[in-house]
Amino acid sequence: MPAPRYLGFDTLSLHAGQQPDPTTGARATPIFQTTSYVFRDTDHAASLFNMERAGHVYSRISNPTNAVLEERIAALEGGIGAIATASGQAALHLAVATIAGAGSHVVASRSLYGGSHNLLHYTLRRFGIDTTFIDPRNLDAWREAIRPNTKLLYAETLGNPGLDVLDIPSVSALAHDAKLPLLVDSTFTTPYLLRPFDLGADLIYHSATKFLGGHGVAIGGLLVDSGAFDWEASGRFPELTEPYDGFHGMDFQEESTVAAFLLRARREGLRDFGACMAPMVAFQILQGIETLSVRMDRHISNTRKVVEFLTKQAAVESVSYPELPSHPDHELAKKLLPKGCGAVFTFAIKGGRPAGRKFIETLRVFSHLANVGDAKSLVIHPASTTHFRMDDAALLAAGIGPGTIRLSIGLEDPQDLIDDLAQALRVSQKA
């Protein structure tokens, strides 16, 4: 018997999680702009609250529009389910807080988005969750950092902004040997370029604000569970495997053998932290996902042309992009990212911070702002903005120097982008 043929990526991007509305026939996903849902009777209300039947109670916990987005990203990633959150930061916090509390420990890559580093290094430490930051390329460092109270290994598929390529198969194997899950931030790669679950990761989150949404109009996050990690066998997660007084003595693993993590994350995390996604935002991100593959192909095509241009410029000291042979993860990138290495990269400009300032302020097509993954091309100086809370040592470890500039390449005519960069580089080198 031939193997079943599953729907392709582009089809899932358009259809997963949704059918035409049965009441109105609307083909687009309706926006259920409501806070709450009428119960048929008191028994119906009680059964929903006690999770005896499926349904929606309050949009902080679940919403029909959000549910389509959750099913769609789960289908694209090959996961068992997902939770939509108010932002990528909210998704990261939800992931950590679901399985870690005071006295817990996280091992994390040192090559992270500045906001993620802040959350782990400063904020969560106030609540008793400690983090050890390590070189993501050093497998021994991962292994040696694990403690008896470690709950999670965490890294980005492509480090921000140095573009470290995470060796997911090796790091996930190491995590599983220690009976720990691997969480990855897959914002830069999206499921179109990389499916981390296929390589051994256990949890994925996205800043849906970026490439998934794609147009700079909506802030949101998505947390996805592979359903593959055995929380019971690990023995490290009483949060999921022992009765929880905060939800009627529920043992989440007993209640759902494959989705215990998502169950607690939704029923406790969304309930108590309240960082839910608005249904209008879910609708906007769904529109972005429908064109994800088309946009990513153009993003990458434009990026390759811009990278080629910058590598030939006298005013540029170096370019960090995994498709270049000079990048330390070039060979790994060829193996894990055959479709391309995304549309975000950094380069170092001659003249340091003063030259970088001139360069940025001279650009006309590129927008100077704190975002990536937009249809429009973007530029920023990480050391003074997105990563400014990191000290010099942490910046250096993350591959950020005083002249490092991060570009996010959009969908414009590539020649217009090159012309804009060329004139700004000329100005940057003038005394």
SEMARLUM-913472 format. One record per residue (C-alpha): residue number from 0; residue in one letter; x, y, z. Coordinates in steps of 0.2 Angstrom, whole numbers, plus 2048, in hexadecimal, padded with zeros to 3 digits. Each point is the difference from the previous one (the first is absolute). Layout:
<sites>
<site seq="NUM" type="A" u="X" v="Y" w="Z"/>
...
</sites>
This chain:
<sites>
<site seq="0" type="M" u="800" v="800" w="800"/>
<site seq="1" type="P" u="807" v="811" w="7FB"/>
<site seq="2" type="A" u="804" v="80C" w="80E"/>
<site seq="3" type="P" u="7F2" v="80D" w="803"/>
<site seq="4" type="R" u="804" v="811" w="7F8"/>
<site seq="5" type="Y" u="7FE" v="80E" w="80C"/>
<site seq="6" type="L" u="7FB" v="812" w="7FB"/>
<site seq="7" type="G" u="80F" v="80B" w="7FA"/>
<site seq="8" type="F" u="807" v="80F" w="809"/>
<site seq="9" type="D" u="7F7" v="80D" w="7F5"/>
<site seq="10" type="T" u="7EF" v="7F7" w="801"/>
<site seq="11" type="L" u="802" v="7FF" w="813"/>
<site seq="12" type="S" u="805" v="813" w="801"/>
<site seq="13" type="L" u="7EF" v="804" w="7F8"/>
<site seq="14" type="H" u="7F4" v="7F3" w="807"/>
<site seq="15" type="A" u="806" v="7F8" w="810"/>
<site seq="16" type="G" u="7F4" v="802" w="80F"/>
<site seq="17" type="Q" u="7F2" v="808" w="7F6"/>
<site seq="18" type="Q" u="7F1" v="7FC" w="7F5"/>
<site seq="19" type="P" u="7F4" v="80C" w="7F8"/>
<site seq="20" type="D" u="7F5" v="807" w="80E"/>
<site seq="21" type="P" u="7F1" v="7F4" w="802"/>
<site seq="22" type="T" u="7F3" v="80E" w="804"/>
<site seq="23" type="T" u="805" v="80D" w="7F3"/>
<site seq="24" type="G" u="80A" v="7F8" w="7F4"/>
<site seq="25" type="A" u="80F" v="80C" w="802"/>
<site seq="26" type="R" u="810" v="7F9" w="7F9"/>
<site seq="27" type="A" u="80C" v="80B" w="80A"/>
<site seq="28" type="T" u="802" v="7FC" w="812"/>
<site seq="29" type="P" u="7F3" v="80A" w="80A"/>
<site seq="30" type="I" u="806" v="80C" w="80E"/>
<site seq="31" type="F" u="7F7" v="7FB" w="810"/>
<site seq="32" type="Q" u="802" v="810" w="809"/>
<site seq="33" type="T" u="7F8" v="7FB" w="810"/>
<site seq="34" type="T" u="806" v="7FE" w="812"/>
<site seq="35" type="S" u="7F4" v="7F2" w="804"/>
<site seq="36" type="Y" u="7F4" v="7F3" w="7FB"/>
<site seq="37" type="V" u="7EE" v="7FC" w="805"/>
<site seq="38" type="F" u="7FD" v="7EF" w="809"/>
<site seq="39" type="R" u="7F1" v="7F6" w="7FB"/>
<site seq="40" type="D" u="7FC" v="7FC" w="813"/>
<site seq="41" type="T" u="809" v="7FE" w="811"/>
<site seq="42" type="D" u="806" v="7EE" w="7FC"/>
<site seq="43" type="H" u="807" v="806" w="7F0"/>
<site seq="44" type="A" u="80A" v="80E" w="809"/>
<site seq="45" type="A" u="806" v="7F4" w="80D"/>
<site seq="46" type="S" u="806" v="7F3" w="7F4"/>
<site seq="47" type="L" u="80A" v="80D" w="7F6"/>
<site seq="48" type="F" u="808" v="807" w="80F"/>
<site seq="49" type="N" u="805" v="7EF" w="806"/>
<site seq="50" type="M" u="806" v="7FB" w="7EF"/>
<site seq="51" type="E" u="7F4" v="7F2" w="7FE"/>
<site seq="52" type="R" u="7FB" v="806" w="7EE"/>
<site seq="53" type="A" u="808" v="80B" w="7F3"/>
<site seq="54" type="G" u="7FB" v="812" w="7FE"/>
<site seq="55" type="H" u="804" v="812" w="803"/>
<site seq="56" type="V" u="7FD" v="809" w="811"/>
<site seq="57" type="Y" u="80A" v="810" w="7FF"/>
<site seq="58" type="S" u="80B" v="807" w="7F3"/>
<site seq="59" type="R" u="80F" v="802" w="80C"/>
<site seq="60" type="I" u="800" v="7EC" w="800"/>
<site seq="61" type="S" u="7FB" v="7FD" w="7EE"/>
<site seq="62" type="N" u="7F7" v="808" w="7F1"/>
<site seq="63" type="P" u="7FA" v="7F8" w="7F0"/>
<site seq="64" type="T" u="80B" v="80C" w="7F5"/>
<site seq="65" type="N" u="80F" v="7FC" w="80A"/>
<site seq="66" type="A" u="7FC" v="7EE" w="7FF"/>
<site seq="67" type="V" u="802" v="800" w="7ED"/>
<site seq="68" type="L" u="811" v="808" w="802"/>
<site seq="69" type="E" u="805" v="7F4" w="80D"/>
<site seq="70" type="E" u="7FB" v="7F1" w="7F6"/>
<site seq="71" type="R" u="809" v="807" w="7F0"/>
<site seq="72" type="I" u="811" v="803" w="808"/>
<site seq="73" type="A" u="7FF" v="7EF" w="808"/>
<site seq="74" type="A" u="7FC" v="7F8" w="7EF"/>
<site seq="75" type="L" u="80F" v="80A" w="7F8"/>
<site seq="76" type="E" u="80C" v="7FB" w="80E"/>
<site seq="77" type="G" u="7FA" v="7EE" w="802"/>
<site seq="78" type="G" u="7FB" v="803" w="812"/>
<site seq="79" type="I" u="7F1" v="7F9" w="809"/>
<site seq="80" type="G" u="7F9" v="812" w="805"/>
<site seq="81" type="A" u="805" v="812" w="804"/>
<site seq="82" type="I" u="7FB" v="80F" w="80A"/>
<site seq="83" type="A" u="7FF" v="811" w="7FA"/>
<site seq="84" type="T" u="807" v="80E" w="80B"/>
<site seq="85" type="A" u="801" v="813" w="801"/>
<site seq="86" type="S" u="812" v="800" w="7FA"/>
<site seq="87" type="G" u="80F" v="7F5" w="7FD"/>
<site seq="88" type="Q" u="806" v="806" w="811"/>
<site seq="89" type="A" u="7F0" v="7F9" w="807"/>
<site seq="90" type="A" u="802" v="7F0" w="7F7"/>
<site seq="91" type="L" u="812" v="7FE" w="808"/>
<site seq="92" type="H" u="7FA" v="804" w="811"/>
<site seq="93" type="L" u="7F2" v="7F4" w="7FF"/>
<site seq="94" type="A" u="80B" v="7F2" w="7FA"/>
<site seq="95" type="V" u="80C" v="803" w="80F"/>
<site seq="96" type="A" u="7F3" v="803" w="80D"/>
<site seq="97" type="T" u="7F6" v="7F1" w="7FC"/>
<site seq="98" type="I" u="80E" v="7F4" w="805"/>
<site seq="99" type="A" u="80B" v="80B" w="80B"/>
<site seq="100" type="G" u="7FE" v="809" w="810"/>
<site seq="101" type="A" u="80B" v="807" w="80F"/>
<site seq="102" type="G" u="80F" v="7F5" w="801"/>
<site seq="103" type="S" u="800" v="7FB" w="7EE"/>
<site seq="104" type="H" u="80E" v="801" w="7F4"/>
<site seq="105" type="V" u="801" v="803" w="7ED"/>
<site seq="106" type="V" u="80F" v="7FE" w="7F4"/>
<site seq="107" type="A" u="7FF" v="80C" w="7F2"/>
<site seq="108" type="S" u="80A" v="805" w="7F1"/>
<site seq="109" type="R" u="809" v="811" w="802"/>
<site seq="110" type="S" u="7FC" v="805" w="7EF"/>
<site seq="111" type="L" u="7EE" v="806" w="803"/>
<site seq="112" type="Y" u="7F4" v="80E" w="7FB"/>
<site seq="113" type="G" u="804" v="80E" w="80D"/>
<site seq="114" type="G" u="7EE" v="7FF" w="808"/>
<site seq="115" type="S" u="802" v="7ED" w="802"/>
<site seq="116" type="H" u="811" v="803" w="809"/>
<site seq="117" type="N" u="7F8" v="80D" w="80B"/>
<site seq="118" type="L" u="7F2" v="7F5" w="805"/>
<site seq="119" type="L" u="80B" v="7F1" w="805"/>
<site seq="120" type="H" u="80F" v="80A" w="807"/>
<site seq="121" type="Y" u="7F7" v="80D" w="80A"/>
<site seq="122" type="T" u="7ED" v="7FE" w="802"/>
<site seq="123" type="L" u="7FE" v="7EE" w="803"/>
<site seq="124" type="R" u="80E" v="800" w="80C"/>
<site seq="125" type="R" u="7F6" v="80B" w="80B"/>
<site seq="126" type="F" u="7F3" v="7F2" w="801"/>
<site seq="127" type="G" u="80D" v="7F2" w="804"/>
<site seq="128" type="I" u="803" v="7F9" w="7EE"/>
<site seq="129" type="D" u="813" v="800" w="7FC"/>
<site seq="130" type="T" u="808" v="7FF" w="7EF"/>
<site seq="131" type="T" u="811" v="7FB" w="7FA"/>
<site seq="132" type="F" u="805" v="807" w="7EF"/>
<site seq="133" type="I" u="80B" v="7F6" w="7F6"/>
<site seq="134" type="D" u="808" v="800" w="7EE"/>
<site seq="135" type="P" u="7F3" v="7F7" w="7F6"/>
<site seq="136" type="R" u="80D" v="7F8" w="7F5"/>
<site seq="137" type="N" u="809" v="7F8" w="80F"/>
<site seq="138" type="L" u="7F7" v="7EF" w="803"/>
<site seq="139" type="D" u="80B" v="7FD" w="810"/>
<site seq="140" type="A" u="7FA" v="811" w="806"/>
<site seq="141" type="W" u="7EE" v="7FB" w="7FF"/>
<site seq="142" type="R" u="803" v="7EF" w="809"/>
<site seq="143" type="E" u="80B" v="808" w="80E"/>
<site seq="144" type="A" u="7F3" v="80E" w="803"/>
<site seq="145" type="I" u="7F2" v="7F3" w="804"/>
<site seq="146" type="R" u="7FC" v="7FF" w="813"/>
<site seq="147" type="P" u="7F4" v="7F5" w="80A"/>
<site seq="148" type="N" u="7F4" v="80F" w="800"/>
<site seq="149" type="T" u="801" v="803" w="7EE"/>
<site seq="150" type="K" u="7EF" v="801" w="7F7"/>
<site seq="151" type="L" u="804" v="805" w="7EE"/>
<site seq="152" type="L" u="80D" v="803" w="7F3"/>
<site seq="153" type="Y" u="7FC" v="80F" w="7F5"/>
<site seq="154" type="A" u="807" v="808" w="7F0"/>
<site seq="155" type="E" u="7FC" v="808" w="7F0"/>
<site seq="156" type="T" u="800" v="7F7" w="7EF"/>
<site seq="157" type="L" u="80A" v="80F" w="7FA"/>
<site seq="158" type="G" u="808" v="80A" w="80D"/>
<site seq="159" type="N" u="7FB" v="813" w="801"/>
<site seq="160" type="P" u="80A" v="809" w="7F9"/>
<site seq="161" type="G" u="80F" v="7F5" w="7FD"/>
<site seq="162" type="L" u="7F7" v="7F3" w="7F6"/>
<site seq="163" type="D" u="807" v="7F1" w="80A"/>
<site seq="164" type="V" u="7F8" v="7F0" w="7F8"/>
<site seq="165" type="L" u="7FA" v="7F5" w="80E"/>
<site seq="166" type="D" u="805" v="7EE" w="7FE"/>
<site seq="167" type="I" u="7EF" v="7FA" w="805"/>
<site seq="168" type="P" u="803" v="7ED" w="7FE"/>
<site seq="169" type="S" u="80F" v="801" w="80B"/>
<site seq="170" type="V" u="7F9" v="80B" w="80D"/>
<site seq="171" type="S" u="7EF" v="7F7" w="801"/>
<site seq="172" type="A" u="809" v="7EF" w="802"/>
<site seq="173" type="L" u="80A" v="808" w="80E"/>
<site seq="174" type="A" u="7F1" v="807" w="808"/>
<site seq="175" type="H" u="7F6" v="7EF" w="7FF"/>
<site seq="176" type="D" u="80F" v="7F7" w="807"/>
<site seq="177" type="A" u="7FD" v="80B" w="810"/>
<site seq="178" type="K" u="7ED" v="7FD" w="7FF"/>
<site seq="179" type="L" u="7FE" v="813" w="7FB"/>
<site seq="180" type="P" u="7F6" v="808" w="7F3"/>
<site seq="181" type="L" u="808" v="80C" w="7F3"/>
<site seq="182" type="L" u="7F6" v="810" w="7FC"/>
<site seq="183" type="V" u="805" v="80A" w="7F1"/>
<site seq="184" type="D" u="7FC" v="811" w="7F9"/>
<site seq="185" type="S" u="7FC" v="7FE" w="7EE"/>
<site seq="186" type="T" u="7FB" v="811" w="7FC"/>
<site seq="187" type="F" u="80E" v="803" w="7F3"/>
<site seq="188" type="T" u="7FE" v="7F0" w="7F7"/>
<site seq="189" type="T" u="7ED" v="7FD" w="800"/>
<site seq="190" type="P" u="7F9" v="7EF" w="7FC"/>
<site seq="191" type="Y" u="803" v="803" w="7EE"/>
<site seq="192" type="L" u="813" v="800" w="802"/>
<site seq="193" type="L" u="802" v="7F4" w="80F"/>
<site seq="194" type="R" u="7F5" v="7F4" w="80A"/>
<site seq="195" type="P" u="809" v="7FE" w="810"/>
<site seq="196" type="F" u="7F4" v="7F1" w="806"/>
<site seq="197" type="D" u="807" v="7F6" w="7F1"/>
<site seq="198" type="L" u="812" v="802" w="808"/>
<site seq="199" type="G" u="7FC" v="7FC" w="812"/>
<site seq="200" type="A" u="7F9" v="810" w="808"/>
<site seq="201" type="D" u="7F2" v="7FF" w="80C"/>
<site seq="202" type="L" u="7F9" v="811" w="801"/>
<site seq="203" type="I" u="800" v="80E" w="7F4"/>
<site seq="204" type="Y" u="7FB" v="812" w="801"/>
<site seq="205" type="H" u="7FE" v="80F" w="7F4"/>
<site seq="206" type="S" u="7FF" v="812" w="801"/>
<site seq="207" type="A" u="7F2" v="800" w="7F3"/>
<site seq="208" type="T" u="803" v="813" w="7FF"/>
<site seq="209" type="K" u="80E" v="7FC" w="7F4"/>
<site seq="210" type="F" u="800" v="7F5" w="7F0"/>
<site seq="211" type="L" u="7F0" v="7F7" w="804"/>
<site seq="212" type="G" u="7F6" v="810" w="801"/>
<site seq="213" type="G" u="80C" v="808" w="7F4"/>
<site seq="214" type="H" u="7F9" v="812" w="7FE"/>
<site seq="215" type="G" u="804" v="809" w="811"/>
<site seq="216" type="V" u="7EE" v="802" w="805"/>
<site seq="217" type="A" u="7FD" v="7F3" w="80E"/>
<site seq="218" type="I" u="809" v="7FA" w="80F"/>
<site seq="219" type="G" u="7FE" v="7EE" w="805"/>
<site seq="220" type="G" u="808" v="7F0" w="806"/>
<site seq="221" type="L" u="7FE" v="7EE" w="7FD"/>
<site seq="222" type="L" u="805" v="7F1" w="80B"/>
<site seq="223" type="V" u="800" v="7EF" w="7F8"/>
<site seq="224" type="D" u="802" v="7EF" w="808"/>
<site seq="225" type="S" u="806" v="7F1" w="7F7"/>
<site seq="226" type="G" u="7F7" v="7F4" w="80B"/>
<site seq="227" type="A" u="810" v="7F4" w="800"/>
<site seq="228" type="F" u="808" v="804" w="811"/>
<site seq="229" type="D" u="7FC" v="7F4" w="80D"/>
<site seq="230" type="W" u="7FD" v="80B" w="810"/>
<site seq="231" type="E" u="7FC" v="7F1" w="80A"/>
<site seq="232" type="A" u="80F" v="7F6" w="7FC"/>
<site seq="233" type="S" u="80B" v="80F" w="803"/>
<site seq="234" type="G" u="7FC" v="801" w="812"/>
<site seq="235" type="R" u="805" v="812" w="801"/>
<site seq="236" type="F" u="7EF" v="808" w="7FD"/>
<site seq="237" type="P" u="7F4" v="7FE" w="80F"/>
<site seq="238" type="E" u="7F7" v="810" w="7F8"/>
<site seq="239" type="L" u="7F9" v="7F4" w="7F3"/>
<site seq="240" type="T" u="800" v="7EF" w="809"/>
<site seq="241" type="E" u="7F9" v="803" w="811"/>
<site seq="242" type="P" u="7EF" v="807" w="805"/>
<site seq="243" type="Y" u="7FE" v="813" w="800"/>
<site seq="244" type="D" u="7F6" v="808" w="80D"/>
<site seq="245" type="G" u="7FE" v="810" w="7F5"/>
<site seq="246" type="F" u="7F5" v="7F6" w="7F4"/>
<site seq="247" type="H" u="7F5" v="7F4" w="80A"/>
<site seq="248" type="G" u="80F" v="7F4" w="804"/>
<site seq="249" type="M" u="802" v="7FC" w="7ED"/>
<site seq="250" type="D" u="80F" v="7F5" w="7FB"/>
<site seq="251" type="F" u="803" v="808" w="7EF"/>
<site seq="252" type="Q" u="80A" v="7F1" w="7F9"/>
<site seq="253" type="E" u="7F2" v="7F4" w="806"/>
<site seq="254" type="E" u="7F3" v="80C" w="7F8"/>
<site seq="255" type="S" u="809" v="801" w="7EF"/>
<site seq="256" type="T" u="80E" v="7F4" w="7FD"/>
<site seq="257" type="V" u="807" v="809" w="7F1"/>
<site seq="258" type="A" u="7FB" v="812" w="803"/>
<site seq="259" type="A" u="803" v="802" w="813"/>
<site seq="260" type="F" u="80C" v="80F" w="7FD"/>
<site seq="261" type="L" u="7F3" v="80A" w="7F5"/>
<site seq="262" type="L" u="7F2" v="7FB" w="80C"/>
<site seq="263" type="R" u="809" v="808" w="80F"/>
<site seq="264" type="A" u="806" v="80F" w="7F6"/>
<site seq="265" type="R" u="7EF" v="804" w="7FA"/>
<site seq="266" type="R" u="7F6" v="7FC" w="810"/>
<site seq="267" type="E" u="80C" v="808" w="80C"/>
<site seq="268" type="G" u="80C" v="80C" w="7F6"/>
<site seq="269" type="L" u="7F3" v="808" w="7F5"/>
<site seq="270" type="R" u="7F4" v="801" w="80E"/>
<site seq="271" type="D" u="80C" v="807" w="80D"/>
<site seq="272" type="F" u="80C" v="80A" w="7F6"/>
<site seq="273" type="G" u="7F3" v="806" w="7F4"/>
<site seq="274" type="A" u="80C" v="803" w="7F1"/>
<site seq="275" type="C" u="7F3" v="7FB" w="7F3"/>
<site seq="276" type="M" u="7FF" v="805" w="7EE"/>
<site seq="277" type="A" u="7F2" v="80B" w="7F9"/>
<site seq="278" type="P" u="7F6" v="7F7" w="7F3"/>
<site seq="279" type="M" u="803" v="80F" w="7F4"/>
<site seq="280" type="V" u="812" v="7FD" w="802"/>
<site seq="281" type="A" u="7FE" v="7ED" w="7FC"/>
<site seq="282" type="F" u="7F6" v="804" w="7F0"/>
<site seq="283" type="Q" u="80E" v="80C" w="7FB"/>
<site seq="284" type="I" u="80E" v="7F3" w="803"/>
<site seq="285" type="L" u="7F5" v="7F3" w="7F6"/>
<site seq="286" type="Q" u="801" v="80B" w="7F1"/>
<site seq="287" type="G" u="813" v="801" w="801"/>
<site seq="288" type="I" u="801" v="7ED" w="802"/>
<site seq="289" type="E" u="7F6" v="7FE" w="7F0"/>
<site seq="290" type="T" u="80E" v="808" w="7F6"/>
<site seq="291" type="L" u="80F" v="7FA" w="80B"/>
<site seq="292" type="S" u="809" v="7F5" w="7F3"/>
<site seq="293" type="V" u="7FE" v="80C" w="7F2"/>
<site seq="294" type="R" u="807" v="80E" w="80B"/>
<site seq="295" type="M" u="80E" v="7F6" w="807"/>
<site seq="296" type="D" u="806" v="7FB" w="7EF"/>
<site seq="297" type="R" u="801" v="812" w="7FB"/>
<site seq="298" type="H" u="808" v="805" w="811"/>
<site seq="299" type="I" u="80E" v="7F4" w="7FD"/>
<site seq="300" type="S" u="803" v="804" w="7EE"/>
<site seq="301" type="N" u="801" v="813" w="804"/>
<site seq="302" type="T" u="80B" v="7FC" w="80F"/>
<site seq="303" type="R" u="80D" v="7F6" w="7F6"/>
<site seq="304" type="K" u="801" v="80E" w="7F4"/>
<site seq="305" type="V" u="803" v="80D" w="80E"/>
<site seq="306" type="V" u="80D" v="7F5" w="809"/>
<site seq="307" type="E" u="809" v="7FD" w="7EF"/>
<site seq="308" type="F" u="801" v="813" w="7FE"/>
<site seq="309" type="L" u="806" v="804" w="812"/>
<site seq="310" type="T" u="80E" v="7F3" w="800"/>
<site seq="311" type="K" u="808" v="80A" w="7F1"/>
<site seq="312" type="Q" u="800" v="811" w="809"/>
<site seq="313" type="A" u="810" v="808" w="807"/>
<site seq="314" type="A" u="7F6" v="808" w="80D"/>
<site seq="315" type="V" u="7FA" v="7EF" w="807"/>
<site seq="316" type="E" u="80B" v="7F7" w="80C"/>
<site seq="317" type="S" u="7F6" v="7F0" w="801"/>
<site seq="318" type="V" u="7EF" v="7F8" w="7FC"/>
<site seq="319" type="S" u="7F9" v="7F3" w="80B"/>
<site seq="320" type="Y" u="7F4" v="7F5" w="7F6"/>
<site seq="321" type="P" u="800" v="7ED" w="801"/>
<site seq="322" type="E" u="7FF" v="7FD" w="7ED"/>
<site seq="323" type="L" u="811" v="808" w="7FF"/>
<site seq="324" type="P" u="80F" v="7F4" w="801"/>
<site seq="325" type="S" u="808" v="80C" w="80D"/>
<site seq="326" type="H" u="7F2" v="7FD" w="80C"/>
<site seq="327" type="P" u="805" v="7F3" w="80E"/>
<site seq="328" type="D" u="7EF" v="7F6" w="7FD"/>
<site seq="329" type="H" u="801" v="800" w="7ED"/>
<site seq="330" type="E" u="800" v="7ED" w="7FF"/>
<site seq="331" type="L" u="7F3" v="7FD" w="80D"/>
<site seq="332" type="A" u="7F5" v="80D" w="7F7"/>
<site seq="333" type="K" u="801" v="7F7" w="7F0"/>
<site seq="334" type="K" u="7FA" v="7F0" w="809"/>
<site seq="335" type="L" u="7F2" v="808" w="80B"/>
<site seq="336" type="L" u="7FA" v="80E" w="7F5"/>
<site seq="337" type="P" u="801" v="7FB" w="7EE"/>
<site seq="338" type="K" u="7F2" v="80D" w="7FB"/>
<site seq="339" type="G" u="80A" v="80E" w="807"/>
<site seq="340" type="C" u="806" v="809" w="80F"/>
<site seq="341" type="G" u="7F3" v="80D" w="802"/>
<site seq="342" type="A" u="800" v="813" w="7FD"/>
<site seq="343" type="V" u="808" v="807" w="810"/>
<site seq="344" type="F" u="813" v="802" w="801"/>
<site seq="345" type="T" u="80E" v="80B" w="807"/>
<site seq="346" type="F" u="80F" v="809" w="7F9"/>
<site seq="347" type="A" u="80E" v="80A" w="807"/>
<site seq="348" type="I" u="803" v="811" w="7F9"/>
<site seq="349" type="K" u="811" v="808" w="800"/>
<site seq="350" type="G" u="801" v="80F" w="80C"/>
<site seq="351" type="G" u="7F7" v="7F8" w="80E"/>
<site seq="352" type="R" u="7F1" v="809" w="808"/>
<site seq="353" type="P" u="802" v="811" w="7F9"/>
<site seq="354" type="A" u="800" v="7F9" w="7EE"/>
<site seq="355" type="G" u="7F1" v="7F5" w="804"/>
<site seq="356" type="R" u="7F6" v="80F" w="806"/>
<site seq="357" type="K" u="804" v="809" w="7F0"/>
<site seq="358" type="F" u="7FB" v="7F1" w="7F6"/>
<site seq="359" type="I" u="7F0" v="7FD" w="808"/>
<site seq="360" type="E" u="7FB" v="812" w="800"/>
<site seq="361" type="T" u="804" v="801" w="7ED"/>
<site seq="362" type="L" u="7F5" v="7F1" w="7FB"/>
<site seq="363" type="R" u="7F0" v="805" w="7F7"/>
<site seq="364" type="V" u="7F7" v="7EF" w="7FB"/>
<site seq="365" type="F" u="805" v="7F7" w="80F"/>
<site seq="366" type="S" u="7F6" v="804" w="810"/>
<site seq="367" type="H" u="809" v="803" w="810"/>
<site seq="368" type="L" u="7F5" v="7F7" w="80D"/>
<site seq="369" type="A" u="800" v="7F1" w="80D"/>
<site seq="370" type="N" u="7F9" v="7F2" w="7F6"/>
<site seq="371" type="V" u="804" v="7F2" w="7F3"/>
<site seq="372" type="G" u="7F6" v="7F6" w="7F4"/>
<site seq="373" type="D" u="7F7" v="80E" w="7F8"/>
<site seq="374" type="A" u="7FB" v="802" w="7EE"/>
<site seq="375" type="K" u="80A" v="810" w="801"/>
<site seq="376" type="S" u="813" v="800" w="802"/>
<site seq="377" type="L" u="806" v="805" w="812"/>
<site seq="378" type="V" u="810" v="805" w="808"/>
<site seq="379" type="I" u="806" v="802" w="812"/>
<site seq="380" type="H" u="810" v="801" w="80B"/>
<site seq="381" type="P" u="7FE" v="7F2" w="80C"/>
<site seq="382" type="A" u="80D" v="806" w="80D"/>
<site seq="383" type="S" u="7F7" v="810" w="803"/>
<site seq="384" type="T" u="7EE" v="7FA" w="7FF"/>
<site seq="385" type="T" u="7FA" v="7EE" w="800"/>
<site seq="386" type="H" u="80F" v="7FA" w="80A"/>
<site seq="387" type="F" u="804" v="80F" w="80A"/>
<site seq="388" type="R" u="7FD" v="7F9" w="811"/>
<site seq="389" type="M" u="80E" v="7F3" w="7FD"/>
<site seq="390" type="D" u="811" v="804" w="806"/>
<site seq="391" type="D" u="810" v="801" w="7F5"/>
<site seq="392" type="A" u="805" v="7EE" w="804"/>
<site seq="393" type="A" u="7EE" v="7F9" w="7FC"/>
<site seq="394" type="L" u="7FF" v="80A" w="7F0"/>
<site seq="395" type="L" u="811" v="7F9" w="7FA"/>
<site seq="396" type="A" u="7FB" v="7EE" w="805"/>
<site seq="397" type="A" u="7F0" v="803" w="7F5"/>
<site seq="398" type="G" u="80A" v="806" w="7F2"/>
<site seq="399" type="I" u="7FB" v="812" w="801"/>
<site seq="400" type="G" u="80D" v="80D" w="7FE"/>
<site seq="401" type="P" u="7FF" v="814" w="800"/>
<site seq="402" type="G" u="7FF" v="800" w="7ED"/>
<site seq="403" type="T" u="7F4" v="7F2" w="7FE"/>
<site seq="404" type="I" u="7F0" v="804" w="7F6"/>
<site seq="405" type="R" u="7F1" v="7F4" w="7FE"/>
<site seq="406" type="L" u="7F6" v="800" w="7F0"/>
<site seq="407" type="S" u="7F0" v="7F8" w="7FD"/>
<site seq="408" type="I" u="7FD" v="7FF" w="7ED"/>
<site seq="409" type="G" u="7EF" v="803" w="7F9"/>
<site seq="410" type="L" u="7F7" v="7FD" w="7F0"/>
<site seq="411" type="E" u="805" v="810" w="7F7"/>
<site seq="412" type="D" u="809" v="800" w="7EF"/>
<site seq="413" type="P" u="811" v="7FA" w="805"/>
<site seq="414" type="Q" u="809" v="80C" w="7F5"/>
<site seq="415" type="D" u="7F7" v="80E" w="80A"/>
<site seq="416" type="L" u="807" v="7F9" w="810"/>
<site seq="417" type="I" u="811" v="7FE" w="7F9"/>
<site seq="418" type="D" u="800" v="812" w="7FA"/>
<site seq="419" type="D" u="7FA" v="806" w="811"/>
<site seq="420" type="L" u="80E" v="7F7" w="809"/>
<site seq="421" type="A" u="80D" v="806" w="7F4"/>
<site seq="422" type="Q" u="7FD" v="812" w="802"/>
<site seq="423" type="A" u="7FF" v="7FE" w="813"/>
<site seq="424" type="L" u="810" v="7F7" w="801"/>
<site seq="425" type="R" u="808" v="80E" w="7F6"/>
<site seq="426" type="V" u="7FA" v="80D" w="80C"/>
<site seq="427" type="S" u="805" v="7F5" w="80F"/>
<site seq="428" type="Q" u="813" v="801" w="7FB"/>
<site seq="429" type="K" u="801" v="813" w="7FE"/>
<site seq="430" type="A" u="809" v="809" w="80E"/>
</sites>
